[in-house]
Amino acid sequence: VRLEQTNISVISANNSEGSVKQTDLLPSLSLIYKLTDNTNLRGSFSQTLARPNMRELAPFSAFDFIGGFIYTGNPELDRTLVQNYDLRWEMFPRAGEILAVSAYYKNFQNPIIQAFIQESQYPEIKFQNVDQAMVYGVELEFRKRLDFISPSFKNWKFTTNFSYIFSEVDLTAEEEEVINELNPEFGGSRPFQGQSPYLLNAALNYNNIETGWDVILSFNVFGERLAEINRFGTPDVYQQPIPQLDFSIKKSFMDNRYTVKLNVANILDAKFRKTMSFRGNEYTFIEQPRGRTIGMSINYTIR
């Protein structure tokens, strides 16, 4: 059990003050049940919290030159309490290998969101607490040495993990009323801002300690995620997936004192895209190339 005291105070030039003063008791519990010699079942519960930062709490407005919006802090913000539930089954077939399946659920009380001030003449966003939000999902993790194919693959391994995530956060009462007048199918919630519905990572690695070679080919991608909210029922802006393929090769010399490394990032040259969807049609909000990145480094370790 952890006891935390929060005492944050922000005062603007006109002596307006925003503050959070709270004492919280944060319990946690973790259990491991050994099913077999190489298989475990893990379960855990924890109570955590998230505090508003000074920008969110400060009672003043600032103009965002990139988005063109005015962001206004809220001195009435409260901290967010998060209840975390996790369950994990894991098996270790051999040293360096794992197969695991996890499920998790997170319940947020008083989460902080960004919401447009509906009565404002200009696009003005204010940080606000809403009643509730939740995130839950499953994750699959797999790591396997490849020497089962042939002894010549003894220095190779494959690693991957995949997560499927559902997130939901309440709208403010004012925003829900305005949006549902224009779009009755919208409902009373939206996904968490910045939370993808799925995540995929995979890597193929060759590591030979005797010869000093270390080679990695990695791939990762995330699902479409909410990037920016909009006002008056205008469709929200979503960031589209960016499939990222990277390659790295490293060679060590002279008892690992010298290391030469070559990196190539974004081999697929995937673009950065944000879009809006309306009545089955997708519209580009912003699109820009990211380009490939090639880097080389030489390191020397003093011993």
C-alpha positions as CSV (number, residue, x, y, z in Angstrom):
1,V,0.0,0.0,0.0
2,R,1.4,3.4,-1.0
3,L,0.4,6.7,0.4
4,E,0.8,9.8,-1.8
5,Q,0.1,13.4,-1.2
6,T,-0.4,15.8,-4.1
7,N,0.1,19.5,-3.6
8,I,0.3,21.4,-6.9
9,S,-0.3,25.2,-7.2
10,V,-0.1,27.3,-10.3
11,I,-0.7,31.1,-10.2
12,S,-1.0,33.3,-13.3
13,A,0.0,36.9,-13.6
14,N,-3.4,38.2,-12.6
15,N,-3.2,36.1,-9.4
16,S,-5.7,33.4,-10.6
17,E,-4.8,30.1,-9.0
18,G,-5.2,26.5,-10.0
19,S,-4.4,23.8,-7.5
20,V,-4.7,20.1,-6.7
21,K,-4.4,19.1,-3.0
22,Q,-5.2,15.5,-2.3
23,T,-4.0,12.5,-0.3
24,D,-4.5,9.1,-1.8
25,L,-4.1,5.6,-0.6
26,L,-2.9,3.4,-3.4
27,P,-3.1,-0.4,-2.8
28,S,-1.6,-3.1,-5.1
29,L,-1.6,-6.8,-5.1
30,S,0.3,-9.3,-7.3
31,L,-0.1,-13.1,-7.3
32,I,1.8,-15.8,-9.2
33,Y,0.6,-19.4,-9.4
34,K,3.1,-21.9,-10.8
35,L,1.1,-24.2,-13.0
36,T,4.1,-26.4,-14.1
37,D,7.9,-26.0,-14.0
38,N,7.9,-23.7,-17.0
39,T,4.4,-22.2,-16.9
40,N,3.0,-19.4,-14.7
41,L,-0.4,-17.7,-14.1
42,R,-0.1,-14.1,-13.0
43,G,-2.8,-11.8,-11.7
44,S,-2.5,-8.3,-10.3
45,F,-4.5,-5.3,-9.2
46,S,-3.3,-1.8,-8.5
47,Q,-4.7,1.6,-7.8
48,T,-2.7,4.4,-9.5
49,L,-3.3,8.1,-10.4
50,A,-2.5,10.7,-13.0
51,R,-2.1,14.3,-12.1
52,P,-2.8,17.3,-14.4
53,N,0.4,19.0,-15.5
54,M,1.0,22.6,-15.1
55,R,-0.1,23.5,-18.6
56,E,-3.5,21.8,-18.1
57,L,-4.0,23.4,-14.7
58,A,-2.7,26.9,-15.3
59,P,-5.5,29.5,-15.6
60,F,-4.5,31.1,-18.8
61,S,-4.9,30.7,-22.6
62,A,-2.2,30.1,-25.2
63,F,-2.4,30.0,-29.0
64,D,-1.2,26.8,-30.8
65,F,0.4,27.9,-34.1
66,I,0.3,24.4,-35.6
67,G,-3.4,23.6,-35.0
68,G,-4.6,27.2,-34.9
69,F,-6.6,26.6,-31.7
70,I,-6.6,28.4,-28.4
71,Y,-5.8,26.1,-25.4
72,T,-7.1,27.2,-22.1
73,G,-6.1,25.7,-18.8
74,N,-8.6,24.7,-16.1
75,P,-7.9,25.6,-12.5
76,E,-10.8,23.3,-11.4
77,L,-9.2,20.1,-12.7
78,D,-9.0,17.1,-10.4
79,R,-6.5,14.2,-10.5
80,T,-7.5,11.0,-12.2
81,L,-7.7,7.7,-10.4
82,V,-7.0,4.5,-12.3
83,Q,-7.9,1.0,-11.3
84,N,-5.7,-1.6,-13.1
85,Y,-6.6,-5.3,-13.5
86,D,-4.2,-7.7,-15.2
87,L,-4.2,-11.4,-15.9
88,R,-1.3,-13.2,-17.7
89,W,-0.5,-16.8,-18.7
90,E,3.1,-17.4,-19.6
91,M,5.2,-20.4,-20.7
92,F,9.0,-20.6,-21.1
93,P,9.7,-23.6,-23.4
94,R,13.5,-23.0,-23.2
95,A,15.9,-20.4,-22.0
96,G,15.4,-17.2,-24.0
97,E,11.9,-18.2,-25.3
98,I,8.5,-17.2,-24.1
99,L,4.8,-17.6,-25.1
100,A,2.4,-15.4,-23.2
101,V,-1.2,-14.2,-23.4
102,S,-2.3,-11.3,-21.3
103,A,-5.7,-9.6,-20.6
104,Y,-6.1,-6.2,-18.9
105,Y,-8.7,-3.7,-17.9
106,K,-8.3,-0.1,-16.7
107,N,-11.0,2.0,-15.3
108,F,-10.4,5.8,-15.1
109,Q,-12.3,8.1,-12.7
110,N,-12.3,11.8,-13.6
111,P,-10.1,11.4,-16.7
112,I,-8.8,14.6,-18.2
113,I,-9.8,15.3,-21.8
114,Q,-9.6,18.1,-24.3
115,A,-13.0,19.6,-25.2
116,F,-14.1,22.6,-27.3
117,I,-15.8,25.4,-25.5
118,Q,-19.0,25.4,-27.5
119,E,-20.0,29.0,-26.7
120,S,-16.6,30.4,-27.7
121,Q,-16.5,32.5,-30.8
122,Y,-13.1,31.1,-31.8
123,P,-11.9,27.5,-31.8
124,E,-11.0,27.3,-28.1
125,I,-10.1,24.0,-26.3
126,K,-10.3,23.6,-22.6
127,F,-9.0,20.7,-20.4
128,Q,-11.8,19.1,-18.5
129,N,-12.6,16.2,-16.3
130,V,-15.3,13.8,-17.4
131,D,-16.9,11.1,-15.3
132,Q,-15.3,7.9,-16.6
133,A,-13.2,6.2,-19.2
134,M,-12.0,2.7,-19.7
135,V,-9.3,0.8,-21.6
136,Y,-9.2,-3.0,-22.0
137,G,-7.5,-5.4,-24.3
138,V,-5.4,-8.5,-24.9
139,E,-1.8,-9.0,-25.8
140,L,0.1,-11.9,-27.3
141,E,3.9,-12.1,-26.8
142,F,6.1,-14.7,-28.5
143,R,9.9,-15.1,-28.6
144,K,11.5,-18.2,-30.2
145,R,15.1,-19.3,-30.9
146,L,15.4,-20.6,-34.5
147,D,17.9,-23.4,-34.0
148,F,15.0,-25.9,-34.2
149,I,15.1,-25.3,-38.0
150,S,18.8,-26.2,-38.2
151,P,21.9,-25.9,-35.9
152,S,23.2,-23.2,-38.3
153,F,20.4,-21.0,-36.9
154,K,21.6,-21.2,-33.3
155,N,22.3,-17.4,-33.2
156,W,18.9,-16.4,-34.7
157,K,15.7,-15.5,-32.8
158,F,12.3,-14.2,-33.7
159,T,10.3,-11.9,-31.4
160,T,6.8,-10.5,-31.8
161,N,3.9,-9.0,-29.7
162,F,0.5,-8.0,-30.7
163,S,-2.1,-6.0,-28.7
164,Y,-5.8,-5.5,-29.4
165,I,-7.1,-2.5,-27.4
166,F,-10.6,-1.0,-26.9
167,S,-10.8,2.5,-25.3
168,E,-13.7,4.7,-24.5
169,V,-13.9,8.1,-22.8
170,D,-17.1,10.0,-22.0
171,L,-18.0,13.3,-23.7
172,T,-18.8,16.4,-21.7
173,A,-22.6,17.0,-21.4
174,E,-22.4,20.1,-23.5
175,E,-20.4,18.5,-26.3
176,E,-22.6,15.4,-26.4
177,E,-25.7,17.6,-26.8
178,V,-24.2,19.6,-29.7
179,I,-22.7,16.6,-31.5
180,N,-25.8,14.4,-31.3
181,E,-28.0,17.2,-32.7
182,L,-26.0,17.0,-35.9
183,N,-25.0,13.3,-35.8
184,P,-27.4,11.2,-33.7
185,E,-25.2,8.1,-34.3
186,F,-22.2,9.5,-32.6
187,G,-23.2,8.4,-29.1
188,G,-21.9,9.7,-25.8
189,S,-18.2,8.7,-26.0
190,R,-15.2,8.6,-28.3
191,P,-11.9,6.6,-28.2
192,F,-9.0,7.8,-26.0
193,Q,-7.0,10.5,-27.8
194,G,-3.7,8.9,-29.0
195,Q,-4.8,5.3,-28.2
196,S,-4.5,2.9,-31.1
197,P,-6.9,-0.1,-31.4
198,Y,-4.0,-2.4,-32.2
199,L,-0.2,-2.5,-32.0
200,L,2.1,-4.9,-33.8
201,N,5.9,-5.3,-33.3
202,A,8.1,-8.0,-34.8
203,A,11.9,-8.4,-35.0
204,L,14.3,-10.9,-36.5
205,N,17.6,-10.8,-34.7
206,Y,21.0,-12.4,-35.4
207,N,23.5,-12.1,-32.5
208,N,26.9,-13.8,-32.5
209,I,28.9,-12.9,-29.4
210,E,31.9,-14.8,-30.6
211,T,32.2,-12.9,-33.9
212,G,30.8,-9.6,-32.6
213,W,27.9,-9.4,-35.2
214,D,24.5,-8.1,-34.2
215,V,21.8,-7.7,-36.9
216,I,18.2,-6.7,-36.4
217,L,15.3,-6.3,-38.9
218,S,12.3,-4.9,-37.1
219,F,8.8,-3.9,-38.1
220,N,6.0,-2.1,-36.1
221,V,2.7,-0.6,-36.9
222,F,-0.2,0.9,-35.0
223,G,-3.9,1.2,-35.8
224,E,-5.8,4.3,-36.7
225,R,-5.9,6.6,-33.6
226,L,-7.7,9.7,-32.6
227,A,-5.3,12.7,-33.2
228,E,-7.5,15.8,-32.8
229,I,-11.0,16.4,-31.8
230,N,-13.3,18.9,-33.7
231,R,-16.1,21.2,-32.8
232,F,-19.8,21.4,-33.6
233,G,-20.1,17.8,-34.7
234,T,-17.4,18.2,-37.4
235,P,-15.7,14.7,-37.8
236,D,-12.7,14.2,-35.6
237,V,-9.2,13.9,-37.1
238,Y,-7.5,10.4,-37.0
239,Q,-3.8,9.6,-37.6
240,Q,-3.5,6.7,-40.1
241,P,-1.2,3.7,-39.5
242,I,2.5,4.1,-40.3
243,P,4.1,0.8,-41.1
244,Q,7.7,1.2,-40.0
245,L,10.5,-1.2,-41.2
246,D,14.0,-0.6,-39.8
247,F,17.3,-2.4,-40.2
248,S,20.4,-2.3,-38.0
249,I,23.8,-4.0,-38.2
250,K,26.6,-3.8,-35.7
251,K,30.1,-5.2,-35.6
252,S,32.4,-5.2,-32.5
253,F,36.2,-5.4,-32.7
254,M,39.1,-5.9,-30.3
255,D,37.3,-7.4,-27.3
256,N,34.2,-5.1,-27.9
257,R,36.2,-1.9,-27.4
258,Y,35.4,-0.7,-31.0
259,T,31.9,-0.8,-32.4
260,V,30.7,0.1,-35.9
261,K,26.9,0.5,-36.4
262,L,24.8,1.2,-39.5
263,N,21.1,2.1,-39.1
264,V,18.4,2.4,-41.8
265,A,15.0,3.7,-40.6
266,N,11.7,3.8,-42.4
267,I,12.8,1.6,-45.3
268,L,9.2,1.5,-46.6
269,D,9.1,5.4,-46.7
270,A,5.7,5.4,-45.1
271,K,4.0,8.8,-45.1
272,F,2.5,10.6,-42.1
273,R,-1.2,11.0,-42.7
274,K,-4.2,12.5,-40.8
275,T,-7.7,12.1,-42.2
276,M,-11.3,12.8,-41.5
277,S,-14.2,10.5,-42.4
278,F,-17.8,11.6,-43.2
279,R,-20.6,9.5,-44.6
280,G,-18.3,6.8,-45.7
281,N,-15.8,9.1,-47.5
282,E,-12.3,9.8,-46.3
283,Y,-10.8,13.3,-46.6
284,T,-7.1,14.1,-46.1
285,F,-6.5,16.5,-43.3
286,I,-2.7,16.6,-43.6
287,E,-0.2,14.4,-45.5
288,Q,3.6,14.7,-45.5
289,P,6.5,12.4,-46.4
290,R,8.8,11.3,-43.6
291,G,11.7,10.1,-45.7
292,R,14.3,7.4,-45.0
293,T,17.0,7.9,-42.4
294,I,20.5,6.4,-42.7
295,G,23.0,6.7,-39.9
296,M,26.4,5.3,-39.1
297,S,28.4,5.5,-35.9
298,I,31.7,4.4,-34.6
299,N,32.2,4.0,-30.8
300,Y,35.3,3.4,-28.7
301,T,35.0,2.2,-25.1
302,I,37.7,3.3,-22.6
303,R,38.5,0.6,-20.0
